[in-house]
Amino acid sequence: MLSTNTPMKSATFLYRPLDRCLLCEKDRMVNVVPLQPIPIATPNFAMPSDPELAAQALKGVPLDIFQCADCGHLQVGQIGNPDLQYRDYVYTTSLSLGLPEHFKTYAAQVIEKYNPPAGSIVVEIGSNDGTLLRAFKERGYRVLGVDPARAIAAAATKAGIETIGDFFSESTARDIARTVGKAQLIIANNMIANVPDMQDYLRGIGQLLADDGVFIFETQYGADVIERNLLDTVYHEHISYFLVKPTVEFLARHGLQTMGIDRIATKGGSIRVSSQRIGESRPVSPGVAALIDDEMQKGAFASAYYGKLSGDLREIKAKIDKEVHSVLASGKTVGGYGVSVGTTALLPQFGLVDRLSFLVDDDPEKSRVLEGPGYSIPVIGPQELHSQNAGAVVIFAWRYADSILAKHDRFLAEGGEFIIPLPSVRIVRS
């Protein structure tokens, strides 16, 4: 059973235990990937203004991944307060390297594949700054965003992408259907994993989707997280890690037939799931059954499958530890590159909480310190790297390692090294 030791402050909770499956609602949860605790607070959102709640937000919260013994869905064991996490969210899509280009291609692919009538309604849940919806609007569709980040939603509306600044729910969906109309396309990208009430969410989809409409979402693929060591994607905002079999079964229970599932490269390994109302005539791709068969053959619904991630993590941590120990013993400092929620997730997993002297980030708007349980690490700009007496820098933003390396020839030439931790450890020297 999961812990029920949940911090509370008057009527405001910081996090609560997830004691039953988000998809099938059964309570047989098995801890398959033990991980080190991390704080609920991350660089993705503004800290609570209440000092006591802010202090609690920096404490370590269990991060273990659990699997439902009934349907097989993967989820973390603790859920953060959505109001604290998303009302003052600061991350915007347009700042993520490569994502705007991906969304333009995505919009073109969806239009070509499903041919929604010109002028029909496209709703995006978790629309952020409207980057994807803008691509649909430019093609002549009526677009509407739904996003709980109030400032980002207001800015998107001002920029021409009407956005409701609220959480998506059955109630919200009913209001949109009544005042705007049913949606031919409902899209959710990299946010369905963040939903704490999947039953209400799917009831909302049922309220809003046109009879012949299509619901499409992209999300992290649970098998890729395990097999590719995507540890930087495991944190409390991401409650769910979707496998195909339990996802298809869950959609069916809410009246949706899964037409197709595409494997895509975003976030290190994701799936794009397309569905329609049961009884509609679009064909079902044989790839859906093939992915389910693949999961069954891999043993993705047995605890033994998850030992790989734990074993790989021990090996990665040992290699990093050896390298960091050598650098510190030589009298040099060790730093990190990238200040993000992924950094918050990886610091304790790699045992680096008390070993880094600084963090580097290219964004001058980032906070000048990253705080968490037992650490307060200064954040500097890339131009300051040469003044740190650094012998090694761990690249937490490992997906962007090539572009980071290209900007720091001088650091390498002067004897420094970069440690790229994932998906396996790579040391880069001059």
N, C-alpha and C positions, 0 to 999 in steps of 0.2 A: 504493500500500500504506500501511497505517497504521503509526504509530510503534511500535516495540517497546521504547522507553526507559522502562521501568516501574520506579518506585521500589520498593525492597524493604527490609524490616527483618526480619531473621532469617526466620521462616516466615510473617510477617504482611505481606501486600501492601496498599498503599494504593489503587492502581488498576492495571488491566491493560488492554492494548489489545484492542479488539474487531476481530478480523481476519477474521471471516466472518459471514454473515447469521444472525441469530437465528432466522429462520423457515425458510429453505430450506438453510442451512448452506453455501452457496457462498461463495467468497472474492473475488468481483469487486465490491469496494466503491468507490464514486465519491464524492468530496467535493463535495456540491452546495450547502452553506451554510457558508462559512467564518465562524467567530465568534471573539471574543476569549476567551482562557482564563479560567476561574474556579476557585476552590478547590473541592476535594471537600467540605470542611467547610462546613456551612450552619447557620442557626438551627434547622433541623428536628431535629438530633440533638446529643447531648452529645459534647464533644471527647474524644479518646483520652486516657487517663491517662498514657501514656508520653510524656514531653516531646519526644523526638525525632520520634515519629510525629505528635504534635499540631502540631509546627512544619511537618512535611511537608504535613499536611492543609490548611494555610493557603496553600500555594503554588499558583500558577496551573497548571491542568491543561487541555489542549486540549478544546474543546467543539464542534468542527466536526460538522455533521450529514452523514452519509453515506447514500447510497442503494444498495441492492443492484441491480447491473446485470442480475441474473437474474430475481428475483421482484418487485422494486420497493419492498421494505420500507425504511422510514427508521429510522435509529438513530444515536446519538452514537458517537464513535470510541473512547471510553474508558469502562470500567466500574469504579465504585468498589467497595471491599470491602463486601459486604452486612452482615457482622457489625458493622463500624464504623458503617455508615449506619443500621441498623435495630434493633439490639439495645437501644440506649438512645435510641430515638426519643422526641421530646417533643411533637410535634404531635398534637392530638386533634381528632376530627371535630366534637365538640360546640362547639368554639371557633370554627369556621369559619362566618361569617355566611351564613345562608340554607341551609346544607347539611342540618341536622337536619330542617327543613321539607321539603326536597327528598326526603329519604329516606323520610319518612312517606308522601308522595304516591307515591313509587316503589314501596314495598311494596304499597300498595293497587292500583296499576296491574298489577303482576306477578301478584298473586292473582286479580284479575279476568280477566286475559288467559289464564292457564295453569291456573287452578283446581286447584292441588295439593291432594291429599286432606288433610282435617283431621288434624292430628297428625303429618303426615309431616315428614321431616328437611329443614331448610334450613341449609346450610353457607355461611358467608361467608369468603372468603380475603382477608386484609388487613382484618380486621374492626375494627381500632383499638379504640375504647372501647365498641363494641357498639351504637352509635346506630341503625343500620339493623336489626340483628337484633332489637332491642327491639320495633320495629314489627311484626315477624313473630311474635314471642313473644306479644304482646298479642292477636294474632289466632288464637292456639291452636296454633301450630306448635312443633315441637321444634327448637331452634336450637343451633348450635355455631359458634364463631369460631376462626379460625386466624390468628395474628399474631405476628411475631418480636419485637416490642417487649415485653420481659419485664415491665416495670413496668406498662405499659398493659394487657397481657393479664391480669395478676394483679388489677388494679383492676376490669376489666370482669367477671371471674369473681366477685369479691367483691360486685359490684353486681347479680349475678343473671344475667349472660350468660356461660355457660361458654365459656372461650377457651383454646385450646392455644397456649402461648407458644413458637412455633417457626415456621420457614419451611415453606411448603407445598411438598411434593415427592411423587414417586411413592411413596416409603416412608411418608411421613406419611399419604397418602391410603389406602394399603393398611391401615394400622393403624386409621384411623377406620372404614373399611368393615367391618373385622373386629369391632371392639369396640362401635361405635355403630350401624352400618348404612349402606346406600347412601342417598345424598341425592336427594330429589326435585327440589330446587333447589340449584344451586351458583352463588354470586354473587361477583363481584369488581368492586369499584368503585375507579377511579382508582389501581389498583396493578399491573395487568398490564403497564403500560409500564415498571415497575421491575424486572421479572423478568429475571435474567441467563441463565437456562437454560430457554428456552421449550419445548424438547423434553421435558425431565423434567416440566415443569409440565403439559403436555397429557397426558402419560402418567398423571399423577396424576388429572387430570380423568376420564380413561377408567376408572381404578380405582374412583373414588368415585361416579360418576354412576349413578343407577338406570337401568334399561333404557329406561324411558319418561320419564326426567328431562329437565330443561332447565338448560343452562349459560348464564348471562347475565353479560356484563361491560360496564362503562362505561369509556371511556378517551378521552384527547385524540384528536381527529381530525386526522391529519397535514395534510390539505388546509386546515383552518381555521388551523392554526399558520402555514402559509405565506401564506395569502391575507389573514388578519386580523392579521398581525404579532404573534402571541402569544409574543413573545420571553421573557416572564417565566415561561413554562412549559418553557423549554429549559434543563435543567441535568442533572447526572450521575445523579441519582436516576431521571429519566425517560430510560431507555435507548432506548425505542422510541416512534415516532410512527406510528400505524397508518393505512394507507390500506385501502380496502375490498377491492380485488382481491387483494392478497397475503394479507390476513387470511382471506378466504373460502377461498382455496386451501390455506392452512396448516391451517385447521380440518378441511378435507376429508381431508387426508393423515393426520389423527389420528382419522378416523372420525366426524366431526361435520359435520352439515349446517346451514348458516346459514339460519335461518327468516326473520329480519327484522333490519333495522338502522334505528334511529331516530336522527335528528339531534336533539341536545339542547343546551341553552344553557350547561350547567355548564362551568366553567373557560374560558369564552370561546368554546367550540365543541368538543363531544364527540360520540361515537357510543355508542349502546347496542346491543350485538350479542347476539342470542338464537340459540341453537343446540340441536340435538337429535342423537341418534345417527342415523347414516345408516340409512334404512329405516323410521324412525318415520313416523307418518301426519299430523302437523301440517302445514298448508299453508305453502308458502314465499311470502313477500311479493314481488310484482314489483318493489318498491322496491330490493331488493338488486341486481338486474341493472341497474336505472336508475342507481344510484350508481356502479357499475363503468363503465357507459357514459359517465357524466359525467366520471369521472377520465380515461378514455381521450381524450375530446374536449378536455379541458383540457391534455392533454399532461403529466399528472402523473408519467409514467415516462420523461421526458426532462429532461436537465439544464437546459434553457432555462427551464422552468417555475419553477425555484428562484431565478432571477435577480431576481424581484420582491421577495422578502424581503430580499435583500442590498441592492437599490436603495432600498427603503423605509427600511431601517436607516440607510443613508448620509444620506438626507434628514432623518430624525428626529434623528439625531446632530447634523447641521449646524444645525437650528433650535434645538435645546437649547443647543448651544455658543454660538450668537449671543446668546441670551437670558441665559445664565449669565455670559458675558463682560461684557455690559452692566451687569448687577447688581454684579458684583465691581468693575468700574471705577468704580462710583458710591460705593464704600466700604462697601457692605452685604455681608452673608454670604449663602451659599446653603445650604439644608438639604434633607433628604429626608424623606418621610413613609412609614412602613411598614418594619418590620424582618422580613424573611422570606427564604425561599430565592429568591423572585422578585427581591428587592432585590440579593442576591448575584449573580444572573444578569445583571441589567440594568446595574449600576454600570460594569463595564468596556465593555459594548457602547455605552454613551452617553458614554464618555470622562470619567466623573465621579469616578473613584477618588481623585484628589488635589484635588478642587474643593469638596467638601462639608465644612462645618464641624460638622455635627451631623445626627442622624437623630431623628425623632419616632416614638414608638409608643404606642398606647393601652394596651397590656398591661404592667402594672407588673412582671410576672414575667419579662419579657424581659431578657436580659443588657444591662448598661449600656454595652456597647461592641460594635461589629461589626468583626471583624478579617478581613483577607484579604491577598493579595499587594500590598504597598505601601501599605496603609491600616489605620488603627485609628480608627474614627469613633465619637465619643461618642453614646450613645442617651439621649434625654431624654423626659419625659412631655409630653403636650399642653399642660399648664398652664404649661410653661416656654418655650413658643415665643416669647412676647413679650419675653423677656430676651435674645434671641440677635442683635439688630440685623440681622434677616434681611430681605432684599429679595425673595427668592423661595424657594419650597419645591417640589421635584419630588415628585409623588405616585407613588411606586413601586407602592403598593396602588391602582392606577388603577381597578380594578373597583368600589372603594368610594369613589370620588371624591366622589359626591354627598353621602354621609353625612359625609365629612371636611370638605367645604366648609361644610356646614350648621353645623358646630361651631366654625368659625373666622371668623365675620363680623368680629370685632375686628381680626384680622390683615389682612384685606382692607381694612377701613375706614381703617386706619393706613398704607395705601400698599403693603402686601405683595401678592405675586402667587403663584398656584399654577400650576405647569407640569404638565399631565397628558400624559404622553409617548405613550401607546398608546390605541387602535390608530394614531392620528396625533396630532401635537402640538396641544394646545389650551392657550392661556394664559388664566387666569381672574383678572381684576382687579375691584376694587370698581365 
